[in-house]
């Protein structure tokens, strides 16, 4: 009985400590290329007509979920030179994880790839 209990506890510990499938990781990019005095809008959905959630100036670090429209995954292109990564997202919308009200309530939003760059 003790052997069975030890085996069950070992399996439970292994399962609980294993990374969860589908767990999100973030990659850092920054706002870049926005005209002087302007900001990059973060939108609720990947479209210019979508509701604006927040706006950030050049140099602001962004937490990217890795997902972009057109099937581009930032984690798949992470090893490429920065210029090549920027080209891959230039005409795509990419998802960010941010706190628009700065009150601890994080949500996802979308930014246009032309105005972001890997850090």
PyMOL commands that place a pseudoatom at each C-alpha (Angstrom):
pseudoatom trace, name=CA, resn=UNK, resi=1, chain=A, elem=C, hetatm=0, pos=[0.000, 0.000, 0.000]
pseudoatom trace, name=CA, resn=UNK, resi=2, chain=A, elem=C, hetatm=0, pos=[2.849, 2.394, 0.863]
pseudoatom trace, name=CA, resn=UNK, resi=3, chain=A, elem=C, hetatm=0, pos=[4.457, 1.700, -2.508]
pseudoatom trace, name=CA, resn=UNK, resi=4, chain=A, elem=C, hetatm=0, pos=[1.233, 2.550, -4.342]
pseudoatom trace, name=CA, resn=UNK, resi=5, chain=A, elem=C, hetatm=0, pos=[0.797, 5.735, -2.299]
pseudoatom trace, name=CA, resn=UNK, resi=6, chain=A, elem=C, hetatm=0, pos=[4.377, 6.803, -3.036]
pseudoatom trace, name=CA, resn=UNK, resi=7, chain=A, elem=C, hetatm=0, pos=[3.856, 6.150, -6.751]
pseudoatom trace, name=CA, resn=UNK, resi=8, chain=A, elem=C, hetatm=0, pos=[0.624, 8.175, -6.800]
pseudoatom trace, name=CA, resn=UNK, resi=9, chain=A, elem=C, hetatm=0, pos=[2.305, 11.065, -4.971]
pseudoatom trace, name=CA, resn=UNK, resi=10, chain=A, elem=C, hetatm=0, pos=[5.270, 10.990, -7.362]
pseudoatom trace, name=CA, resn=UNK, resi=11, chain=A, elem=C, hetatm=0, pos=[3.003, 11.074, -10.424]
pseudoatom trace, name=CA, resn=UNK, resi=12, chain=A, elem=C, hetatm=0, pos=[0.883, 13.866, -8.905]
pseudoatom trace, name=CA, resn=UNK, resi=13, chain=A, elem=C, hetatm=0, pos=[3.974, 15.935, -8.139]
pseudoatom trace, name=CA, resn=UNK, resi=14, chain=A, elem=C, hetatm=0, pos=[5.300, 15.434, -11.665]
pseudoatom trace, name=CA, resn=UNK, resi=15, chain=A, elem=C, hetatm=0, pos=[1.997, 16.438, -13.259]
pseudoatom trace, name=CA, resn=UNK, resi=16, chain=A, elem=C, hetatm=0, pos=[1.563, 19.501, -11.034]
pseudoatom trace, name=CA, resn=UNK, resi=17, chain=A, elem=C, hetatm=0, pos=[5.065, 20.773, -11.698]
pseudoatom trace, name=CA, resn=UNK, resi=18, chain=A, elem=C, hetatm=0, pos=[4.965, 20.213, -15.470]
pseudoatom trace, name=CA, resn=UNK, resi=19, chain=A, elem=C, hetatm=0, pos=[4.368, 23.278, -17.649]
pseudoatom trace, name=CA, resn=UNK, resi=20, chain=A, elem=C, hetatm=0, pos=[0.757, 23.698, -18.652]
pseudoatom trace, name=CA, resn=UNK, resi=21, chain=A, elem=C, hetatm=0, pos=[-0.111, 23.155, -22.283]
pseudoatom trace, name=CA, resn=UNK, resi=22, chain=A, elem=C, hetatm=0, pos=[-1.102, 26.425, -23.884]
pseudoatom trace, name=CA, resn=UNK, resi=23, chain=A, elem=C, hetatm=0, pos=[0.399, 28.543, -21.116]
pseudoatom trace, name=CA, resn=UNK, resi=24, chain=A, elem=C, hetatm=0, pos=[1.185, 32.006, -22.382]
pseudoatom trace, name=CA, resn=UNK, resi=25, chain=A, elem=C, hetatm=0, pos=[4.651, 33.436, -22.559]
pseudoatom trace, name=CA, resn=UNK, resi=26, chain=A, elem=C, hetatm=0, pos=[5.494, 36.969, -23.564]
pseudoatom trace, name=CA, resn=UNK, resi=27, chain=A, elem=C, hetatm=0, pos=[8.084, 38.502, -25.803]
pseudoatom trace, name=CA, resn=UNK, resi=28, chain=A, elem=C, hetatm=0, pos=[9.221, 42.112, -25.463]
pseudoatom trace, name=CA, resn=UNK, resi=29, chain=A, elem=C, hetatm=0, pos=[8.919, 44.499, -28.362]
pseudoatom trace, name=CA, resn=UNK, resi=30, chain=A, elem=C, hetatm=0, pos=[8.720, 48.281, -28.273]
pseudoatom trace, name=CA, resn=UNK, resi=31, chain=A, elem=C, hetatm=0, pos=[6.814, 51.071, -29.948]
pseudoatom trace, name=CA, resn=UNK, resi=32, chain=A, elem=C, hetatm=0, pos=[8.959, 52.417, -32.807]
pseudoatom trace, name=CA, resn=UNK, resi=33, chain=A, elem=C, hetatm=0, pos=[8.512, 54.546, -35.896]
pseudoatom trace, name=CA, resn=UNK, resi=34, chain=A, elem=C, hetatm=0, pos=[5.542, 56.594, -34.691]
pseudoatom trace, name=CA, resn=UNK, resi=35, chain=A, elem=C, hetatm=0, pos=[5.654, 60.214, -35.882]
pseudoatom trace, name=CA, resn=UNK, resi=36, chain=A, elem=C, hetatm=0, pos=[7.045, 62.769, -33.427]
pseudoatom trace, name=CA, resn=UNK, resi=37, chain=A, elem=C, hetatm=0, pos=[4.376, 63.791, -30.925]
pseudoatom trace, name=CA, resn=UNK, resi=38, chain=A, elem=C, hetatm=0, pos=[2.088, 60.922, -31.902]
pseudoatom trace, name=CA, resn=UNK, resi=39, chain=A, elem=C, hetatm=0, pos=[1.312, 57.600, -30.198]
pseudoatom trace, name=CA, resn=UNK, resi=40, chain=A, elem=C, hetatm=0, pos=[0.590, 54.009, -31.178]
pseudoatom trace, name=CA, resn=UNK, resi=41, chain=A, elem=C, hetatm=0, pos=[-3.024, 53.029, -30.564]
pseudoatom trace, name=CA, resn=UNK, resi=42, chain=A, elem=C, hetatm=0, pos=[-3.830, 49.697, -28.997]
pseudoatom trace, name=CA, resn=UNK, resi=43, chain=A, elem=C, hetatm=0, pos=[-7.160, 48.448, -30.324]
pseudoatom trace, name=CA, resn=UNK, resi=44, chain=A, elem=C, hetatm=0, pos=[-9.622, 45.903, -28.965]
pseudoatom trace, name=CA, resn=UNK, resi=45, chain=A, elem=C, hetatm=0, pos=[-9.627, 43.959, -32.256]
pseudoatom trace, name=CA, resn=UNK, resi=46, chain=A, elem=C, hetatm=0, pos=[-7.144, 43.885, -35.177]
pseudoatom trace, name=CA, resn=UNK, resi=47, chain=A, elem=C, hetatm=0, pos=[-8.724, 46.703, -37.217]
pseudoatom trace, name=CA, resn=UNK, resi=48, chain=A, elem=C, hetatm=0, pos=[-8.313, 50.484, -37.507]
pseudoatom trace, name=CA, resn=UNK, resi=49, chain=A, elem=C, hetatm=0, pos=[-12.035, 50.913, -36.859]
pseudoatom trace, name=CA, resn=UNK, resi=50, chain=A, elem=C, hetatm=0, pos=[-11.926, 48.944, -33.599]
pseudoatom trace, name=CA, resn=UNK, resi=51, chain=A, elem=C, hetatm=0, pos=[-12.282, 50.566, -30.182]
pseudoatom trace, name=CA, resn=UNK, resi=52, chain=A, elem=C, hetatm=0, pos=[-9.103, 52.238, -28.916]
pseudoatom trace, name=CA, resn=UNK, resi=53, chain=A, elem=C, hetatm=0, pos=[-7.957, 50.863, -25.553]
pseudoatom trace, name=CA, resn=UNK, resi=54, chain=A, elem=C, hetatm=0, pos=[-4.776, 52.879, -24.963]
pseudoatom trace, name=CA, resn=UNK, resi=55, chain=A, elem=C, hetatm=0, pos=[-1.989, 54.748, -26.749]
pseudoatom trace, name=CA, resn=UNK, resi=56, chain=A, elem=C, hetatm=0, pos=[1.764, 54.549, -26.185]
pseudoatom trace, name=CA, resn=UNK, resi=57, chain=A, elem=C, hetatm=0, pos=[4.675, 56.719, -27.423]
pseudoatom trace, name=CA, resn=UNK, resi=58, chain=A, elem=C, hetatm=0, pos=[7.893, 55.563, -29.114]
pseudoatom trace, name=CA, resn=UNK, resi=59, chain=A, elem=C, hetatm=0, pos=[10.162, 53.593, -26.796]
pseudoatom trace, name=CA, resn=UNK, resi=60, chain=A, elem=C, hetatm=0, pos=[7.353, 52.075, -24.722]
pseudoatom trace, name=CA, resn=UNK, resi=61, chain=A, elem=C, hetatm=0, pos=[8.019, 48.401, -23.990]
pseudoatom trace, name=CA, resn=UNK, resi=62, chain=A, elem=C, hetatm=0, pos=[5.165, 46.113, -25.034]
pseudoatom trace, name=CA, resn=UNK, resi=63, chain=A, elem=C, hetatm=0, pos=[4.409, 42.599, -23.822]
pseudoatom trace, name=CA, resn=UNK, resi=64, chain=A, elem=C, hetatm=0, pos=[3.516, 40.658, -26.941]
pseudoatom trace, name=CA, resn=UNK, resi=65, chain=A, elem=C, hetatm=0, pos=[1.565, 37.406, -26.713]
pseudoatom trace, name=CA, resn=UNK, resi=66, chain=A, elem=C, hetatm=0, pos=[3.368, 36.193, -29.827]
pseudoatom trace, name=CA, resn=UNK, resi=67, chain=A, elem=C, hetatm=0, pos=[0.244, 36.031, -31.983]
pseudoatom trace, name=CA, resn=UNK, resi=68, chain=A, elem=C, hetatm=0, pos=[-0.106, 38.158, -35.120]
pseudoatom trace, name=CA, resn=UNK, resi=69, chain=A, elem=C, hetatm=0, pos=[-2.626, 38.095, -37.957]
pseudoatom trace, name=CA, resn=UNK, resi=70, chain=A, elem=C, hetatm=0, pos=[-1.753, 36.091, -41.043]
pseudoatom trace, name=CA, resn=UNK, resi=71, chain=A, elem=C, hetatm=0, pos=[-0.395, 33.232, -38.945]
pseudoatom trace, name=CA, resn=UNK, resi=72, chain=A, elem=C, hetatm=0, pos=[2.794, 35.041, -37.938]
pseudoatom trace, name=CA, resn=UNK, resi=73, chain=A, elem=C, hetatm=0, pos=[4.125, 33.853, -34.562]
pseudoatom trace, name=CA, resn=UNK, resi=74, chain=A, elem=C, hetatm=0, pos=[6.712, 36.106, -32.919]
pseudoatom trace, name=CA, resn=UNK, resi=75, chain=A, elem=C, hetatm=0, pos=[8.305, 33.139, -31.178]
pseudoatom trace, name=CA, resn=UNK, resi=76, chain=A, elem=C, hetatm=0, pos=[8.914, 31.439, -34.541]
pseudoatom trace, name=CA, resn=UNK, resi=77, chain=A, elem=C, hetatm=0, pos=[10.759, 34.472, -35.933]
pseudoatom trace, name=CA, resn=UNK, resi=78, chain=A, elem=C, hetatm=0, pos=[12.596, 35.460, -32.731]
pseudoatom trace, name=CA, resn=UNK, resi=79, chain=A, elem=C, hetatm=0, pos=[15.970, 34.121, -33.911]
pseudoatom trace, name=CA, resn=UNK, resi=80, chain=A, elem=C, hetatm=0, pos=[15.969, 36.163, -37.102]
pseudoatom trace, name=CA, resn=UNK, resi=81, chain=A, elem=C, hetatm=0, pos=[17.714, 39.550, -37.450]
pseudoatom trace, name=CA, resn=UNK, resi=82, chain=A, elem=C, hetatm=0, pos=[15.623, 42.471, -36.147]
pseudoatom trace, name=CA, resn=UNK, resi=83, chain=A, elem=C, hetatm=0, pos=[15.082, 43.915, -39.629]
pseudoatom trace, name=CA, resn=UNK, resi=84, chain=A, elem=C, hetatm=0, pos=[13.680, 40.594, -40.807]
pseudoatom trace, name=CA, resn=UNK, resi=85, chain=A, elem=C, hetatm=0, pos=[11.358, 40.328, -37.794]
pseudoatom trace, name=CA, resn=UNK, resi=86, chain=A, elem=C, hetatm=0, pos=[10.050, 43.831, -38.503]
pseudoatom trace, name=CA, resn=UNK, resi=87, chain=A, elem=C, hetatm=0, pos=[9.418, 42.899, -42.134]
pseudoatom trace, name=CA, resn=UNK, resi=88, chain=A, elem=C, hetatm=0, pos=[7.454, 39.822, -41.040]
pseudoatom trace, name=CA, resn=UNK, resi=89, chain=A, elem=C, hetatm=0, pos=[4.999, 41.919, -38.989]
pseudoatom trace, name=CA, resn=UNK, resi=90, chain=A, elem=C, hetatm=0, pos=[5.016, 45.146, -41.010]
pseudoatom trace, name=CA, resn=UNK, resi=91, chain=A, elem=C, hetatm=0, pos=[1.503, 44.722, -42.432]
pseudoatom trace, name=CA, resn=UNK, resi=92, chain=A, elem=C, hetatm=0, pos=[0.069, 42.552, -39.636]
pseudoatom trace, name=CA, resn=UNK, resi=93, chain=A, elem=C, hetatm=0, pos=[-1.754, 43.225, -36.401]
pseudoatom trace, name=CA, resn=UNK, resi=94, chain=A, elem=C, hetatm=0, pos=[-0.049, 41.765, -33.329]
pseudoatom trace, name=CA, resn=UNK, resi=95, chain=A, elem=C, hetatm=0, pos=[-1.589, 41.015, -29.954]
pseudoatom trace, name=CA, resn=UNK, resi=96, chain=A, elem=C, hetatm=0, pos=[-0.324, 42.712, -26.785]
pseudoatom trace, name=CA, resn=UNK, resi=97, chain=A, elem=C, hetatm=0, pos=[-0.951, 42.112, -23.094]
pseudoatom trace, name=CA, resn=UNK, resi=98, chain=A, elem=C, hetatm=0, pos=[-1.342, 45.468, -21.367]
pseudoatom trace, name=CA, resn=UNK, resi=99, chain=A, elem=C, hetatm=0, pos=[-2.937, 47.433, -18.539]
pseudoatom trace, name=CA, resn=UNK, resi=100, chain=A, elem=C, hetatm=0, pos=[-4.714, 50.331, -20.278]
pseudoatom trace, name=CA, resn=UNK, resi=101, chain=A, elem=C, hetatm=0, pos=[-6.060, 51.928, -17.087]
pseudoatom trace, name=CA, resn=UNK, resi=102, chain=A, elem=C, hetatm=0, pos=[-2.888, 51.153, -15.099]
pseudoatom trace, name=CA, resn=UNK, resi=103, chain=A, elem=C, hetatm=0, pos=[-5.003, 49.656, -12.343]
pseudoatom trace, name=CA, resn=UNK, resi=104, chain=A, elem=C, hetatm=0, pos=[-3.751, 46.057, -12.446]
pseudoatom trace, name=CA, resn=UNK, resi=105, chain=A, elem=C, hetatm=0, pos=[-6.468, 44.837, -14.819]
pseudoatom trace, name=CA, resn=UNK, resi=106, chain=A, elem=C, hetatm=0, pos=[-4.499, 43.452, -17.747]
pseudoatom trace, name=CA, resn=UNK, resi=107, chain=A, elem=C, hetatm=0, pos=[-6.195, 42.634, -21.031]
pseudoatom trace, name=CA, resn=UNK, resi=108, chain=A, elem=C, hetatm=0, pos=[-5.261, 41.836, -24.592]
pseudoatom trace, name=CA, resn=UNK, resi=109, chain=A, elem=C, hetatm=0, pos=[-5.307, 44.348, -27.413]
pseudoatom trace, name=CA, resn=UNK, resi=110, chain=A, elem=C, hetatm=0, pos=[-3.876, 44.719, -30.919]
pseudoatom trace, name=CA, resn=UNK, resi=111, chain=A, elem=C, hetatm=0, pos=[-1.212, 47.011, -32.402]
pseudoatom trace, name=CA, resn=UNK, resi=112, chain=A, elem=C, hetatm=0, pos=[-0.256, 47.546, -36.018]
pseudoatom trace, name=CA, resn=UNK, resi=113, chain=A, elem=C, hetatm=0, pos=[3.073, 45.874, -36.785]
pseudoatom trace, name=CA, resn=UNK, resi=114, chain=A, elem=C, hetatm=0, pos=[4.469, 48.779, -38.770]
pseudoatom trace, name=CA, resn=UNK, resi=115, chain=A, elem=C, hetatm=0, pos=[5.011, 50.615, -35.466]
pseudoatom trace, name=CA, resn=UNK, resi=116, chain=A, elem=C, hetatm=0, pos=[6.680, 47.970, -33.340]
pseudoatom trace, name=CA, resn=UNK, resi=117, chain=A, elem=C, hetatm=0, pos=[10.234, 46.611, -33.171]
pseudoatom trace, name=CA, resn=UNK, resi=118, chain=A, elem=C, hetatm=0, pos=[11.921, 43.794, -31.230]
pseudoatom trace, name=CA, resn=UNK, resi=119, chain=A, elem=C, hetatm=0, pos=[13.960, 44.895, -28.224]
for i in range(1, 119): cmd.bond("trace and resi %d" % i, "trace and resi %d" % (i + 1))
show_as sticks, trace
zoom trace
